[in-house]
Amino acid sequence: MSPSPFDSWITNDSEVSSLLAQEWDRQTTTLQLIASENFASPAVMAATGSVLTNKYSEGYPGRRYYGGNQIVDEVEDLARRRLTALFGADHANVQPHSGANANVAVYQALLDPGDTILAMRLDQGGHLTHGSPASMTSKAWHFVSYGVTPRNDDPENPGELIDFDNVRELAHAHRPKLIVAGATAYARRINPEPFREIANEVGALLMFDSAHVAGLIAGGSHPNPVPFADVVTFTTHKTLRGPRGGAILCREEFAKKVDSAVFPGMQGGPLENAIAAKAVAFHEASQSSFPVYTDQIVKNSVAFASALTKEGFRMVSGGTENHMVLVDLREFDADLTGKEAQEVLDRAGITTNRNTIPDDPRSPFVTSGLRLGSAAQTTAGMKEPEFEAIAALIAHALRSRANEDAVASVREDVGVLCHDFNPYAGFTK
Ligand SMILES: *Cc1c(COP(=O)(O)O)cnc(C)c1O
C-alpha cells in the first residue's frame, strides 16, 4: 500500500482525521455522478497539501510584493506555461480561486459597471455568474439572456439546443459589450464559431465559460474556443481533474487588464499550493492518456443516456455529446420530482443533483430534472457496461422507492461496483 498523500500530517487531530476518513469512505463506496465533480490524482492532492500553503506572494512572477518568492515564481510560471501550451492561448492567469472569481474578474477587466452582457438563461443551463438575481454580477452589470429552442422529439432534429436566432436577435437589439458562451447544465457541444460571428456583427467581445468542459477541450473531445473567444474562463476541478480553482486564458491585448482585475482587483494573495496542483493537473492533461480518458468520458455518457432512455427516462435535447446527461423525470413517472429522485438515490448510494429542465413547471428547489455526469466514475475506470448497469440501478431504485428493501439492495450492488472501481485503490486513507 502506498501512503496517503496527506494523512500522516494530521493524525494529531483525531476529530478532523476521522472526518477525512469518513469522507474518503463516502467517496469510494458510493457512486459520484455529480457532473461538476471528479477524482483528482494523489499527485494533485499532495501539491494542494504542500508547504506552498505557507507562502504569501501577492503580485505575479517577477513582480511580487513580498520576498522569498524565487521558487514560487517558478511554480506559477510553470503552471502558466503548461496551461497556454495545453490550450494554445497567448496568456494565462492561474490565480482565480474559483470559476466564479474568474468570471467576475473578466467582467471587471473588460467592462464598466452597468454595461450589458448577453449570457445564457439560468433556468435553461446558464451559471449563477451569468446574471442570476442572487449573484452580485446582476447588480454590477446589466444582463440580457438567451435560451434554447423548444422541445422537439424528432431524434433527427432535436430541440432544446442553444437558439442562435435568439442570440443574434438579442445581440442586435441590445448591443451587449460582452457575449458569454458556456453553460452549467447543457449536454450538447457548444460550438464557439456562431458566437464569434454574432459578436463580430455587433462589435461585442466574446467570453467562453468552459468551466464544465475544460478537460474535454484539453483532451480534444470538445471544440477548443481559444481561437474564437477573446477570453476563456474555466474551473480546474471539473472535467480537467485538478484541484478546486479557476483560471483565465486571453489574447495578449487583454493580458494586463485581466491580471490586474484578478489581483489587486478582486483577490489578495494567490493560493500557490493550488497553483502547484493546477500545474500538476495541466501536465496530466497533456499526456497521451488524457485524450483516451476524455473520449471514454463521452462514450460512457452516451451509453448512459441511451440506457436511461431504454428505462423510460427522457433526455433533455434527446441525448448527450459531452460528460453530462440532463434527465427529464416526468416521462418516467409524472409524480417523481428532481428533489425526491435525488433523495432516493442518496439512500441508494448514488450521488446526483436535481436540476431544472427547460420550461420546468416545478420550482428550482423541487425541479423535474436530474443532472448526471460521467467524469468521476470514468476516472475510477468504469466503461460502458458499468454505466449501463448504473442506469438499471437508478431506474430500479426510483421505481421501487416506496420499498426500503429494494433501495437497500441497490445500495449493495452499488457497493460492489465501487469496490471493483476504486479511484484510490492502493492508497491508504
Ligand atoms: C461551475 C461553474 C462555474 C463556477 O465555478 P466555481 O468554482 O464553483 O466558482 C462558473 N461557470 C460555469 C458554467 C460553471 O459550470
PDBQT file of the ligand as one rigid body, heavy atoms in Angstrom, charges set to zero:
ROOT
HETATM    1  C1  LIG A 501     -19.007  25.536 -12.067  1.00  0.00    +0.000 C 
HETATM    2  C2  LIG A 501     -19.200  26.704 -12.941  1.00  0.00    +0.000 A 
HETATM    3  C3  LIG A 501     -18.712  27.977 -12.580  1.00  0.00    +0.000 A 
HETATM    4  C4  LIG A 501     -18.198  28.318 -11.204  1.00  0.00    +0.000 C 
HETATM    5  O1  LIG A 501     -17.187  27.587 -10.685  1.00  0.00    +0.000 OA
HETATM    6  P1  LIG A 501     -16.901  27.650  -9.098  1.00  0.00    +0.000 P 
HETATM    7  O2  LIG A 501     -15.512  27.112  -8.998  1.00  0.00    +0.000 OA
HETATM    8  O3  LIG A 501     -17.943  26.813  -8.439  1.00  0.00    +0.000 OA
HETATM    9  O4  LIG A 501     -16.979  29.069  -8.670  1.00  0.00    +0.000 OA
HETATM   10  C5  LIG A 501     -18.818  29.011 -13.499  1.00  0.00    +0.000 A 
HETATM   11  N1  LIG A 501     -19.378  28.818 -14.706  1.00  0.00    +0.000 NA
HETATM   12  C6  LIG A 501     -19.895  27.614 -15.071  1.00  0.00    +0.000 A 
HETATM   13  C7  LIG A 501     -20.504  27.482 -16.426  1.00  0.00    +0.000 C 
HETATM   14  C8  LIG A 501     -19.833  26.536 -14.198  1.00  0.00    +0.000 A 
HETATM   15  O5  LIG A 501     -20.360  25.366 -14.570  1.00  0.00    +0.000 OA
ENDROOT
TORSDOF 0
